[in-house]
Amino acid sequence: MRKLLISVALAASTLAAVPAAAQYHNSGWSQHGPDRRAVNQLVRELDRVENRIERSARRGVISPREAFGLRRDANQVRFHLNRAGRNGLSGREFASLRVQVNRLEQRVRIERRDNDRRRG
């Protein structure tokens, strides 16, 4: 429950930081970077990855050590998203965060399939 509240608070603070001029643009991007919809989508993807990590750890598909490393990486991405979102995300920052979330998703898939119960 605590993690959910922290996640919601971080998402709300990130969303509030998106420039007001960008929030009504139809394509998902404004002149200055991504709009609110694009950032919301990225936050939802990160939430899905974190849920998958938790579910996999609970079911024993990944070891506690693997789960710890994946959670740490997810927290780092969320921290960078929150920090970069304070003054609005630039296109470069958003693209970098998107790549980080995609890599994290890929790492979760790899850890779930490797059955070696160790990181990497």
Secondary structure, 3 states (H helix, E strand, C coil): CHHHHHHHHHHHHHHHCCCHHHCCCCCCEECCEECHHHHHHHHHHHHHHHHHHHHHHHHCCCCHHHHHHHHHHHHHHHHHHHHHHHHCCCHHHHHHHHHHHHHHHHHHHHHHHHCCCCCC
